[in-house]
Amino acid sequence: MPLNDTELAVLLAPAGLRFLGRVRGEPAMPPLPAGGAASALPAQGRHDARAHEVAAVDAPDLADKVNAGWFRMAKEFRLLDAEDAFVIGVDWAATPGERLDGTHHGWARVRLAEEWDFVRSEVEQFRSAMAGLFTERYVPEFTVLAGDGHLLMNTTVWGDGTVSTLAVRGARER
């Protein structure tokens, strides 16, 4: 049985995300190449985190670097609307078995609280499976969109065991 809105709101709250509602269907987003956001080139609107915002999965300053890089890019590329809201990829699955079949992936509109932390909150919704190849510690991976679709940001674990955020902006925003 998938999660209901109240259950998801409770799961997201420790990260400093206030659940505003489900996004029905696929939300608007910038055009992406066949391989997804990580395959986008700078000419296709890709922007990577700055070198000092990239952290190894076991680095003591992982949380500070990931959160700072994400927030800088969110501000610089206008992820947040006038209400500090945006769209985030979520999994409505209530059990590990449901998560494995992948049929409950969707999107939710959320508002960023005054105090937030994607890393230290250890919200299970954002736990990276890829990070498990490098560490047992909690490492997040998640995708967010601007409500109007002009921006996609992806915080991800890379094959070299580092974590960073990338942004892909639509053509009108470049």
C-alpha positions in Angstrom: 0.0 0.0 0.0 1.6 3.3 -1.0 2.2 6.1 1.4 -0.5 8.7 1.9 0.2 12.5 1.9 0.3 12.7 5.7 2.8 9.8 6.0 5.0 11.3 3.3 4.9 14.7 5.1 6.1 13.1 8.3 9.0 11.4 6.5 10.1 14.6 4.8 9.8 16.9 7.8 13.2 16.1 9.4 15.0 17.4 6.3 13.2 20.7 6.7 10.7 20.1 3.9 7.1 21.0 4.4 4.9 18.9 2.2 2.5 21.1 0.1 1.0 18.4 -2.1 1.4 15.8 -4.8 2.3 16.7 -8.3 0.0 14.8 -10.7 1.6 13.4 -13.8 5.1 14.4 -15.0 6.1 17.9 -14.0 7.7 20.3 -16.5 11.4 20.1 -16.7 14.2 21.2 -19.0 15.0 19.0 -22.0 17.5 16.3 -21.0 19.7 14.1 -23.2 19.1 10.4 -23.4 21.4 9.6 -20.5 19.7 12.0 -18.2 21.0 15.1 -16.3 24.5 13.6 -15.7 24.9 13.2 -19.5 24.1 16.9 -20.3 26.8 19.1 -21.6 27.4 22.7 -20.7 26.0 23.7 -24.1 22.8 21.9 -23.0 22.5 24.0 -19.8 24.6 21.9 -17.4 26.3 23.5 -14.4 28.3 21.5 -11.9 29.1 22.2 -8.3 32.2 24.2 -7.6 35.3 22.1 -6.6 35.0 23.1 -2.9 31.3 21.9 -2.9 32.2 18.3 -3.9 32.8 15.8 -1.0 33.9 12.2 -0.7 31.2 10.0 0.8 33.2 9.4 3.9 34.4 13.0 4.3 33.7 14.6 7.8 32.5 17.8 6.0 30.1 15.9 3.6 27.0 17.5 5.1 28.4 21.1 5.0 29.7 20.8 1.4 26.6 19.1 0.0 24.1 21.4 1.7 26.1 24.5 0.8 26.5 23.6 -2.8 22.9 22.6 -3.2 21.7 25.9 -1.6 24.0 28.1 -3.6 22.8 26.5 -6.8 19.2 26.7 -5.7 19.5 30.4 -5.2 21.7 31.2 -8.2 19.5 29.3 -10.6 16.2 30.3 -9.0 14.9 26.9 -7.9 12.8 28.4 -5.1 9.7 30.3 -6.0 8.4 33.3 -4.0 7.1 30.9 -1.3 10.5 29.1 -1.1 8.7 26.1 -2.7 9.9 23.6 -5.3 9.2 20.1 -6.6 11.1 17.1 -5.3 11.3 13.5 -6.5 9.8 11.1 -4.0 9.0 7.4 -3.6 5.4 6.8 -2.4 6.3 3.1 -1.6 5.7 2.1 2.0 7.8 -1.1 1.9 11.2 -2.1 0.6 9.5 -4.5 -1.8 7.3 -1.7 -3.3 10.5 0.4 -3.6 12.2 -2.3 -5.6 9.5 -2.5 -8.2 9.8 1.3 -8.9 6.1 1.8 -9.6 5.6 4.4 -6.8 8.0 7.1 -7.9 6.5 10.5 -8.2 6.8 14.2 -7.4 5.8 16.4 -4.5 5.6 20.1 -4.1 7.5 21.1 -0.9 8.6 24.3 0.9 12.0 24.7 2.3 11.9 25.5 6.0 14.1 28.1 7.7 16.2 25.3 9.1 16.8 22.3 6.8 19.5 19.7 6.2 19.4 17.0 3.5 22.4 15.1 4.9 22.3 15.2 8.7 18.5 14.5 8.7 19.1 11.1 7.2 15.7 11.0 5.6 15.3 7.5 4.2 13.5 8.8 1.1 16.8 10.2 -0.1 19.2 7.4 0.9 21.6 6.6 -2.0 21.9 3.0 -3.1 25.0 3.9 -5.1 26.8 5.2 -2.0 26.5 1.7 -0.5 29.3 0.7 -2.9 31.6 3.1 -1.0 30.4 3.5 2.6 27.8 2.3 5.1 27.1 5.9 6.2 24.0 7.7 5.1 24.5 9.7 1.9 21.6 11.3 0.1 20.7 11.4 -3.6 17.7 13.4 -4.8 16.3 15.4 -7.8 14.5 18.7 -7.5 12.7 20.9 -10.1 11.7 24.5 -10.2 7.9 24.7 -10.2 7.8 26.3 -13.6 10.2 23.6 -15.1 13.1 25.9 -16.0 15.5 24.1 -13.8 16.4 20.5 -12.7 19.0 19.9 -10.0 20.3 16.5 -9.1 22.4 15.7 -6.0 24.2 12.5 -6.8 26.9 10.0 -5.9 29.5 9.6 -8.6 31.5 6.6 -9.6 34.6 7.9 -7.9 32.8 8.0 -4.5 32.1 11.7 -4.4 28.8 13.6 -3.9 27.8 16.8 -5.6 25.0 18.7 -7.2 24.5 19.5 -10.8 21.9 21.8 -12.4 20.4 21.7 -15.9 18.8 24.9 -17.0 16.3 25.3 -19.8 17.3 27.1 -23.0 15.5 30.4 -22.0 17.5 30.5 -18.8 21.0 30.0 -20.2 
